Amino acid sequence: MATPVKVYGPPMSTAVSRVLACLLEKDVNFQLIPVDMSKGEHKKPDYLKIQPFGQVPSFQDESISLFESRAICRYVLEKYANQGNKRLYSTNPLEKASIEQWVEAEGQSFNPPSSALVFQLAFAPRMKLKQDMGVIKQSEEKLNKVLDVYEQRLGESRFLAGDEFTLADLSHLPNTQYLVSVTDKGEMFTKRKNVGRWWSEISGRDSWKKVVDLQKPQPPKSA
Amino acid sequence: MVMKVYGPVRAACPQRVLACLLEKGVEFEVVHVDLDSGEHKRPDFLLRHFIFLQEPFGQVPVIEDGDFRLFESRAIIRYIAVKYEEQGPNLLGKSLEEKAVVDQWLEVEAHNFNELVFTMVMQLVILPRMCEQGDLALVDACERKLEKVFDVYEQRLSKSRYLAGDSFTLADLSHLPATRYLVNEAGMRHLVVERKSVNAWWEDISNRAAWKKVMELAS
């Protein structure tokens, strides 16, 4: 049996959960190594050696040490192309490029406003930080415009890049999960017919349900 | 059929695509789009150039390669680098691991670098051009964050000639348009020149023949 790959970071981090979703879809065994961000572990020299920006996740297997969640996902999809869900990516160059287009749309258009909302509405209260109402309002406006585009796209196509669930859809799971389950902004997704349908479908996948489980506070391990 | 690139040559994202096409020696045609006029979002423009119906965010660039259309500049450069892998310099890396490291630094540009530079350029250059006041406190905050990012780049580039290793790749290329704005119009040259390895890297990549051709097209 292959040595489990290592993923560093807390599962509640959106970027970490993106990688976990991918590993679970591909049936790749992994070891989740905790990084206590409340104690600043991610900014300490030992961690900075593997992720110089002091961010999570980072990833290691027998061949490589890597960071940036979307780069880790692509590496996993290429390396484990022959196992697990083989339709997350494509060997056809045009299909692959279309998937990449929507992964970039997620990274460049969806992530900034959704990520800001997740921080302001889900994390800031937990960290006892003051919320910035201006940022919340602006982010909501931007995200609404992005979701209008998605509503149109998902009226033409079952998933973002076509008929199959791919990396492009997977990439959207982490931020949307928080917005729908712990904030009052879930309506932005559920009130839109096609986006709502899509969200229901992608979040209902077994792999994502397992990630959501991992994000719950784990019971203390017995001695 | 020649690849078409839709977008103004002066904008950063189309420049990313043009740099890639020129590096790989791929023939292309630029279809100029005037972003300032909002022309690309008008219905009659959309009908004449229905390609923009394919670019749902109303952004540039979009490419048209035969019947195939693609948006998002970083997806486009990946597509070009793969399609023309056998010609021009290898911009992707060779092994699976090398490709992953290139991808990693391309993601760093997309997520740790781009937004900071874009915000600074918006506040220092674009808003003043539109006779609006830039937010200097925001510029200051971005500058401090960018200093830290460049410190990481300095550390990296002191060990490695280019971001992903010994060769110029998409990871370096992707930095060209925004960094050029940063050191020129935004007046932030000190961020680069104060760092020995970053400075050497910038001198190297900004003097590549392909990038100089992009600058000629944009002038």
Interface residues (C-beta under 8 A of the other chain):
Chain A: P52 F53 S63 I64 L66 F67 E68 R70 A71 R74 Y75 E78 K79 P93 L94 K96 A97 S98 E100 Q101 V103 E104 A105 G107 Q108 S109 N111 P112 V146 V149 Q152 R153
Chain B: P56 F57 F68 L70 F71 E72 S73 R74 A75 I76 R78 Y79 V82 K83 L96 E97 K99 A100 V101 D103 Q104 L106 E107 V108 A110 H111 N112 E115 V149 V152 Q155 R156
